[in-house]
Amino acid sequence: MSKYTHQLQAHEFLLKKFDLLEAFTKEELEDACGWPKDKDTFSTYWTKQFRPLLVPVGRESFRVSEVFRRFVDWERFKTHVTQNRPVHSDYSGVTYGNVMMFEFFMPLTNEGFLRTSLDALFYQDTVKRRLKANLADLKQRFPPTGLQDDETYLEELSIWVAKHFGGYSIGHVAGRYRADQLKTHQEAHQKYHDRYLVDETTAIVRFIIPFGPKTRTAFDADGAGAPSMESQADRESEAARIRYFFGILFIQQIVEAVNGEDEIWLLESGFRSKLHVWSKS
C-alpha cells in the first residue's frame, strides 16, 4: 500500500463528485478514504484539509466547491492534504440600496500623471488642503455645527470624504475615432491619407460610490436588494452632497491634470444618468 493511498482515494472520490456535481455526506467520504474507523485520522483531515474544499448542501450533505478546481491534479491535491494552509476565505455579503458611478474617458497618454494626481487625494493632508481652498463655499452649503472652529470642521468633513471615496480603477479600451467632419472616401484620402480614422487607446478612470442603507446579503436573486433611503428627498440630498465633493476633489484635480486634450468626458450613472463634457475654450 502506498504512503498516500487514502489521500488518493479521497481525491478520486472528490474529483468524481466535482465532475458530476453530486452531493454526498461526510460518512460517504470517510468510507471512500478507507482509514481505520478506530483512529482519528479522518477527523483530522476532515477539519483541516477536506472541509475547506466543500460547500454545505442541506443539513448533512455537501458538494465540492469550485475552489477544488485548483486541485484536480493529484500532485496539487497531495501538496494540499500534506500541508495545513487556507485555500479560501469566508465572505459575508453587503448590498447597498443606492450607488453612483463616475467614469472619465481620456487618451492613455495622461494616465501616469493622472494616477499621481489622484493618489494624492487619498491622504488626509491633501484632502484637507483641497477642502480648505473651498472653505467659504463649504460653510455656506454645509454650515458648521455649533461653535466649531475651522480645523474641527475640516476634520469632520475629511472623515466623511474618507467614508465615501476609497479608491478608483483604471481600465484600457481600444477605440477608433473620426478625425474631422464626415467626408467621402476620396476626400478623406486626399486630405488625411491614413489619419481620417484614428486608432487610440482610451483610459477609463472609474469611481464607484455606494451610499444609503445596506443589508447583510451577498446577492438578492429576487431583486429586492437593500432598502432605499427613507425618502426621495433624502436620496437626492445625499447624492448631491457626494456629487459636490466629487467635483471639488476629483473633477477639479483631473481637469487641471489633463493637458492638451480637445475634450474630457465624464459619464455619471447609477443614481442618475448624465454625460458631462469639458471642451477647450
C-alpha positions in Angstrom: 0.0 0.0 0.0 1.3 3.4 -1.0 2.0 6.1 1.6 -0.7 8.2 0.1 -3.3 5.5 -0.7 -6.0 7.0 1.4 -5.4 10.5 0.2 -5.5 9.3 -3.4 -8.8 7.6 -2.7 -10.2 10.8 -1.3 -9.0 12.7 -4.3 -10.7 10.2 -6.7 -13.9 10.4 -4.7 -13.9 14.3 -4.6 -13.0 14.5 -8.3 -15.9 12.3 -9.3 -18.3 14.3 -7.2 -16.9 17.6 -8.6 -17.4 16.4 -12.2 -20.9 15.1 -11.6 -22.0 18.0 -9.2 -23.2 15.3 -6.8 -23.9 15.9 -3.1 -22.6 13.4 -0.5 -22.3 13.0 3.2 -19.3 13.2 5.5 -19.7 9.4 6.1 -19.5 8.6 2.4 -16.3 10.5 2.1 -14.9 8.7 5.1 -15.8 5.3 3.7 -14.1 6.2 0.4 -10.9 7.2 2.1 -10.7 3.9 3.9 -8.9 4.9 7.1 -9.4 2.7 10.1 -12.5 4.0 12.0 -11.0 3.4 15.4 -8.5 6.2 14.8 -8.9 10.0 14.5 -7.1 10.3 11.1 -10.1 11.1 9.0 -11.4 13.6 11.6 -8.1 15.5 11.4 -8.1 15.5 7.6 -11.8 16.5 7.5 -11.3 19.6 9.6 -8.0 20.8 8.1 -7.9 19.6 4.5 -11.3 18.3 3.2 -13.9 20.7 4.8 -12.4 23.9 3.3 -13.0 22.3 -0.2 -16.7 21.7 0.4 -19.9 23.7 0.4 -22.9 22.6 2.7 -26.0 21.4 0.9 -28.8 21.0 3.3 -28.2 19.9 6.9 -25.8 16.9 6.4 -24.8 16.9 2.8 -22.0 18.7 0.9 -20.9 19.4 -2.6 -17.3 20.0 -3.8 -16.6 23.7 -4.1 -15.3 25.5 -7.2 -12.1 26.0 -5.3 -11.4 22.3 -5.8 -10.6 23.2 -9.5 -7.2 24.2 -8.2 -6.6 20.6 -7.0 -8.0 18.4 -9.8 -4.3 17.4 -10.5 -3.3 14.7 -8.0 0.1 16.3 -7.2 -1.5 19.6 -6.3 -4.1 17.8 -4.1 -1.3 15.8 -2.4 0.5 19.0 -1.6 -2.7 20.4 -0.1 -3.5 17.4 2.1 0.0 17.2 3.4 0.2 20.9 4.5 -2.1 22.9 6.6 -2.8 26.1 4.6 -6.1 28.0 3.9 -7.5 27.6 0.4 -10.3 30.2 0.6 -11.7 32.8 2.8 -15.2 33.1 4.3 -17.0 36.1 2.9 -20.1 37.9 4.1 -22.1 40.0 1.6 -23.5 43.5 1.8 -26.0 45.1 -0.6 -26.3 48.9 -0.8 -29.6 50.4 -1.8 -28.0 53.3 -3.8 -24.9 53.7 -5.9 -23.2 56.4 -8.0 -20.6 55.8 -10.6 -18.4 58.3 -12.3 -16.2 57.4 -15.3 -13.7 59.7 -17.0 -12.7 58.9 -20.6 -9.4 60.2 -21.9 -6.4 59.2 -24.0 -3.8 56.9 -22.4 -1.1 59.5 -22.6 -2.4 61.2 -19.5 -2.6 58.1 -17.3 0.8 58.3 -15.5 0.4 62.0 -14.4 -3.3 61.4 -13.6 -2.5 58.5 -11.3 -0.1 60.6 -9.4 -2.6 63.5 -9.0 -5.4 61.2 -7.9 -3.3 59.2 -5.5 -2.5 62.4 -3.6 -6.2 62.7 -2.8 -6.1 59.6 -0.6 -4.1 61.3 2.0 -5.7 63.4 4.8 -3.4 66.4 4.5 -4.1 66.7 0.7 -7.9 66.3 1.2 -7.9 69.0 3.9 -5.9 71.3 1.7 -8.4 70.9 -1.1 -11.3 71.4 1.2 -9.7 74.5 2.8 -9.4 76.0 -0.7 -13.2 75.8 -0.9 -13.9 76.7 2.8 -16.2 79.7 2.2 -18.4 77.7 -0.2 -18.4 74.7 2.1 -19.6 76.7 5.1 -22.4 78.2 3.0 -23.6 74.8 1.7 -22.9 72.7 4.9 -22.9 75.1 7.9 -20.7 74.1 10.8 -22.5 72.8 13.9 -22.4 75.0 17.0 -19.1 76.8 17.6 -16.9 74.5 15.5 -13.5 76.0 14.6 -12.2 75.6 11.1 -9.8 72.8 11.9 -12.5 70.7 13.6 -14.9 71.4 10.8 -12.4 70.3 8.1 -11.5 67.2 10.2 -15.2 66.2 10.3 -15.6 66.7 6.5 -12.4 64.7 5.8 -13.8 61.8 7.8 -17.0 62.0 5.6 -14.9 62.1 2.5 -12.8 59.0 3.6 -16.0 57.0 4.1 -17.3 57.7 0.6 -14.3 57.9 -1.6 -12.0 54.9 -1.1 -10.3 54.4 -4.4 -10.6 54.2 -8.2 -9.9 51.8 -11.0 -8.4 52.4 -14.5 -9.2 50.2 -17.5 -8.0 50.4 -21.1 -10.1 50.1 -24.2 -9.2 50.3 -27.8 -11.2 52.8 -29.9 -11.3 54.3 -33.4 -12.4 57.9 -34.0 -13.2 60.1 -37.0 -10.7 63.0 -37.1 -12.9 65.5 -38.8 -16.3 66.2 -40.2 -17.9 63.4 -42.3 -16.1 63.1 -45.7 -16.2 60.8 -48.7 -13.5 58.1 -49.1 -11.9 60.3 -51.8 -11.9 63.5 -49.7 -10.6 61.7 -46.6 -7.8 60.1 -48.6 -6.7 63.3 -50.3 -6.6 65.3 -47.0 -5.7 62.7 -44.4 -4.3 59.6 -46.2 -4.4 57.2 -43.3 -5.3 59.7 -40.5 -9.0 60.2 -41.1 -9.9 57.3 -38.9 -7.6 57.4 -35.8 -6.9 54.4 -33.6 -6.5 55.4 -30.0 -6.3 53.6 -26.6 -8.5 55.2 -24.0 -8.1 55.1 -20.3 -11.3 54.9 -18.3 -11.0 56.1 -14.7 -13.9 54.7 -12.7 -15.2 55.7 -9.3 -18.0 53.6 -7.6 -19.6 55.2 -4.6 -22.3 53.3 -2.7 -24.5 55.1 -0.2 -27.6 54.8 1.9 -28.8 51.8 3.9 -27.3 48.4 3.4 -28.3 44.8 4.2 -26.2 41.8 5.0 -26.9 39.9 1.8 -24.5 38.7 -0.8 -26.9 39.0 -3.8 -30.7 39.1 -3.8 -31.8 36.9 -6.7 -35.4 38.2 -6.3 -34.2 41.7 -6.9 -35.4 43.3 -3.6 -31.9 44.2 -2.5 -31.1 46.7 0.2 -33.8 49.1 1.4 -33.7 52.5 -0.2 -33.2 55.7 1.9 -36.3 56.9 3.7 -37.4 59.3 1.0 -36.6 60.5 -2.4 -35.5 63.8 -0.8 -33.0 62.0 1.4 -31.5 60.2 -1.6 -31.3 63.4 -3.6 -29.7 65.3 -0.8 -27.0 62.6 -0.2 -26.4 62.2 -3.9 -26.0 66.0 -4.3 -23.5 66.0 -1.4 -21.5 63.2 -3.0 -21.6 65.0 -6.4 -20.4 68.2 -4.8 -17.4 66.7 -3.0 -16.5 64.6 -6.0 -16.4 67.8 -8.0 -14.2 69.9 -5.8 -11.8 66.9 -5.0 -11.6 64.8 -8.2 -13.1 66.7 -11.1 -11.0 69.8 -10.4 -7.9 67.7 -10.0 -8.5 65.7 -13.2 -9.3 68.8 -15.3 -6.2 70.5 -14.1 -4.0 67.4 -14.6 -5.1 66.5 -18.1 -3.3 68.5 -20.7 -3.7 69.1 -24.4 -6.9 67.2 -25.0 -9.8 68.6 -27.1 -12.4 67.2 -24.7 -12.7 65.4 -21.4 -15.8 63.2 -20.9 -17.3 62.2 -17.6 -20.1 59.6 -17.6 -22.3 59.7 -14.5 -24.5 56.7 -13.9 -26.3 54.7 -11.2 -28.4 57.1 -9.3 -28.9 59.3 -12.4 -27.5 59.2 -16.0 -25.6 62.2 -17.3 -22.7 62.9 -19.7 -20.5 65.9 -18.7 -18.1 67.2 -21.3 -15.3 69.7 -20.9 -14.0 71.3 -24.1 -11.2 73.7 -24.9 -12.2 77.3 -24.7 
